Amino acid sequence: MDKQYIINNTIVYVKKALDGAEGGHDWFHIERVYKNAKLIAKNEDVNEFVVALGALLHDIADAKFYDGDESIGPKKARTFLESQYLDEKIIIHIENIITFISYKSSLDGDKKFTSPELDVIQDADRLDAIGAIGIARCFNYGGYKNRPIYDPNIKVNTKMTKEEYKKSVAPSINHFYEKLLLLKDKMNTETGKKIAEERHSYMEKFLQQFFDEWNGSK
């Protein structure tokens, strides 16, 4: 099995599949997560081939763009991976990574699948949700869904269930408090934690400036 050949095929497949995708969940998001995952994996005892494939395929069909259907991503990944004649154990592992990587899955309170590879890819994905790029992605998606930037009359809800989270149409600023600022303390790896600290601090400074401007104090 030529692993690099399969990785290259996966890159071609993902680029084509995500052509025209929303800017926060397009090929460039995948590429950033892939790079972060490889960086984190250097310091972890993991199967780097599974990390590479899982990172590349983790958002092949994000449920939020498919009426909340969480089964499409794993199915699309399986169909592709079978075309590459991969071992069934690897395919099942990657299906599970795609199924359980998302933040909303953690709201169930019952983590049904764990692996060091999932930990690495999850950290890489969460890192792309915070910091400067995380801020840009948050507002890009909010604009895509025509949500308000901020509405002081709509209160933050940090106790949402998975279903409430999936159905939320709250303003973009609320998303910082309902997810993005919580990610730093949910990192799995030491490398992820270290990178997250700086990106978290950047978001805090941004929010301070945002509210200063909103309230006319600067």
C-alpha positions as CSV (number, residue, x, y, z in Angstrom):
1,M,0.0,0.0,0.0
2,D,1.5,3.3,-1.1
3,K,0.3,5.6,1.7
4,Q,1.4,8.9,0.1
5,Y,-0.4,7.9,-3.1
6,I,-3.6,7.4,-1.2
7,I,-3.2,10.7,0.7
8,N,-2.6,12.5,-2.6
9,N,-5.8,10.9,-4.0
10,T,-7.7,12.0,-0.9
11,I,-6.5,15.6,-1.3
12,V,-7.8,15.6,-5.0
13,Y,-11.1,14.0,-3.9
14,V,-11.7,16.5,-1.0
15,K,-10.8,19.6,-3.1
16,K,-13.3,18.5,-5.7
17,A,-16.0,17.6,-3.2
18,L,-15.7,21.0,-1.4
19,D,-15.5,23.2,-4.5
20,G,-17.8,26.1,-3.8
21,A,-18.2,25.3,-0.1
22,E,-18.9,28.0,2.5
23,G,-15.7,29.8,3.2
24,G,-15.2,28.5,6.8
25,H,-15.7,24.9,5.8
26,D,-13.9,24.8,2.4
27,W,-10.7,23.1,1.2
28,F,-8.6,25.8,2.9
29,H,-10.1,24.9,6.3
30,I,-9.3,21.2,5.6
31,E,-5.8,22.1,4.6
32,R,-5.2,24.1,7.8
33,V,-6.6,21.2,10.0
34,Y,-4.4,18.8,8.0
35,K,-1.3,20.8,8.7
36,N,-2.2,21.4,12.4
37,A,-2.9,17.6,12.8
38,K,0.5,16.7,11.3
39,L,2.2,19.2,13.6
40,I,0.5,17.8,16.7
41,A,1.0,14.2,15.7
42,K,4.8,14.7,15.8
43,N,4.5,14.7,19.6
44,E,2.0,11.9,20.0
45,D,2.0,8.1,19.7
46,V,-0.4,7.8,16.8
47,N,-0.9,6.2,13.4
48,E,0.1,9.2,11.2
49,F,-1.6,7.7,8.1
50,V,-5.0,7.6,9.9
51,V,-4.4,11.1,11.2
52,A,-3.8,12.3,7.7
53,L,-6.8,10.7,6.2
54,G,-9.0,11.6,9.1
55,A,-8.0,15.2,9.0
56,L,-8.6,15.4,5.2
57,L,-12.0,13.8,5.4
58,H,-13.3,15.1,8.7
59,D,-15.6,17.7,7.1
60,I,-16.3,16.0,3.8
61,A,-20.0,16.5,4.5
62,D,-20.6,18.7,7.5
63,A,-24.0,17.9,8.9
64,K,-24.9,21.6,9.2
65,F,-25.0,21.8,5.4
66,Y,-27.0,18.6,5.1
67,D,-30.1,19.4,7.2
68,G,-28.3,18.1,10.3
69,D,-27.8,14.6,8.8
70,E,-24.7,13.3,10.6
71,S,-24.6,10.1,8.6
72,I,-23.6,11.5,5.3
73,G,-20.0,12.4,6.1
74,P,-19.0,8.9,7.3
75,K,-20.8,7.3,4.4
76,K,-19.1,9.5,1.8
77,A,-15.7,8.8,3.5
78,R,-16.3,5.1,3.4
79,T,-17.3,5.1,-0.2
80,F,-14.1,6.9,-1.1
81,L,-11.8,4.9,1.2
82,E,-13.2,1.6,-0.2
83,S,-12.3,2.8,-3.7
84,Q,-8.7,3.0,-2.4
85,Y,-8.9,-0.6,-1.2
86,L,-8.1,0.3,2.4
87,D,-8.3,-2.2,5.3
88,E,-11.7,-2.3,6.9
89,K,-10.3,-1.4,10.3
90,I,-8.8,1.8,9.0
91,I,-12.1,2.7,7.3
92,I,-14.1,2.1,10.5
93,H,-11.6,4.2,12.5
94,I,-12.0,7.1,10.1
95,E,-15.8,6.8,10.1
96,N,-15.7,7.1,13.9
97,I,-13.4,10.1,13.8
98,I,-15.8,11.9,11.5
99,T,-18.8,10.9,13.6
100,F,-17.3,12.0,16.9
101,I,-15.0,14.9,16.1
102,S,-17.5,17.8,16.3
103,Y,-18.0,20.0,19.4
104,K,-21.7,19.2,19.5
105,S,-20.9,15.5,20.0
106,S,-19.3,16.4,23.3
107,L,-22.6,18.0,24.4
108,D,-24.2,14.5,24.8
109,G,-22.1,13.9,27.9
110,D,-21.3,10.4,26.6
111,K,-18.2,10.1,24.5
112,K,-18.8,6.9,22.7
113,F,-15.5,6.6,20.8
114,T,-11.9,7.5,21.7
115,S,-8.6,7.2,20.0
116,P,-5.3,9.1,20.1
117,E,-5.8,9.9,16.4
118,L,-9.2,11.4,17.1
119,D,-7.6,13.5,19.9
120,V,-5.1,14.9,17.5
121,I,-7.5,15.7,14.7
122,Q,-10.1,17.1,17.2
123,D,-7.4,19.5,18.6
124,A,-6.4,20.5,15.1
125,D,-10.0,21.2,14.1
126,R,-10.7,23.2,17.3
127,L,-7.6,25.3,16.8
128,D,-9.0,26.4,13.5
129,A,-12.1,27.6,15.3
130,I,-10.2,30.0,17.6
131,G,-7.7,32.8,17.2
132,A,-7.8,35.2,14.2
133,I,-9.0,32.5,11.7
134,G,-11.6,31.4,14.2
135,I,-12.9,34.9,14.4
136,A,-13.0,35.2,10.6
137,R,-14.8,31.8,10.2
138,C,-17.3,32.7,12.9
139,F,-18.5,35.9,11.2
140,N,-18.2,34.3,7.7
141,Y,-20.6,31.6,8.7
142,G,-22.9,34.1,10.5
143,G,-23.1,36.1,7.3
144,Y,-23.7,33.0,5.3
145,K,-26.7,32.2,7.6
146,N,-27.8,35.9,7.7
147,R,-27.4,36.1,11.4
148,P,-26.9,39.3,13.3
149,I,-23.4,40.2,14.5
150,Y,-24.7,40.9,18.0
151,D,-28.0,41.6,19.7
152,P,-27.8,42.4,23.4
153,N,-31.4,41.2,23.9
154,I,-30.5,37.7,22.9
155,K,-28.7,36.1,25.9
156,V,-25.9,33.7,25.8
157,N,-26.8,30.0,26.5
158,T,-23.8,27.9,27.7
159,K,-26.0,25.0,28.8
160,M,-27.3,23.9,25.5
161,T,-28.0,20.3,24.7
162,K,-26.8,18.8,21.4
163,E,-30.1,19.3,19.7
164,E,-30.4,22.9,21.0
165,Y,-26.9,23.7,19.7
166,K,-27.8,22.3,16.3
167,K,-30.9,24.4,16.1
168,S,-29.4,27.6,17.5
169,V,-29.7,30.8,15.4
170,A,-28.0,33.1,17.9
171,P,-25.9,36.1,16.9
172,S,-22.2,35.5,16.0
173,I,-20.9,37.1,19.1
174,N,-22.9,34.6,21.3
175,H,-21.0,31.8,19.5
176,F,-17.8,33.0,21.2
177,Y,-19.3,32.3,24.6
178,E,-21.3,29.3,23.7
179,K,-18.3,27.5,22.0
180,L,-15.2,29.3,20.9
181,L,-14.0,30.5,24.4
182,L,-14.7,27.0,25.8
183,L,-12.4,25.2,23.4
184,K,-9.1,26.1,25.2
185,D,-10.0,23.9,28.1
186,K,-11.2,21.0,25.9
187,M,-7.9,20.4,24.2
188,N,-6.6,16.8,24.3
189,T,-2.9,17.1,23.7
190,E,-0.1,19.2,25.2
191,T,0.7,20.8,21.8
192,G,-2.9,21.6,21.2
193,K,-3.2,23.2,24.7
194,K,-0.1,25.4,24.1
195,I,-1.3,26.7,20.8
196,A,-4.8,27.3,22.1
197,E,-3.6,29.5,24.9
198,E,-2.3,32.2,22.5
199,R,-5.3,32.0,20.2
200,H,-7.7,32.2,23.1
201,S,-6.0,35.3,24.4
202,Y,-6.3,36.9,20.9
203,M,-10.1,36.3,21.0
204,E,-10.4,37.8,24.4
205,K,-8.7,41.0,23.2
206,F,-10.9,41.1,20.2
207,L,-14.1,40.8,22.3
208,Q,-12.9,43.6,24.6
209,Q,-12.3,45.9,21.6
210,F,-15.6,44.8,20.1
211,F,-17.6,45.8,23.2
212,D,-15.7,49.0,23.7
213,E,-16.6,50.0,20.2
214,W,-20.2,48.7,20.5
215,N,-20.7,50.7,23.7
216,G,-19.0,53.8,22.3
217,S,-16.3,53.9,24.9
218,K,-13.5,53.9,22.3
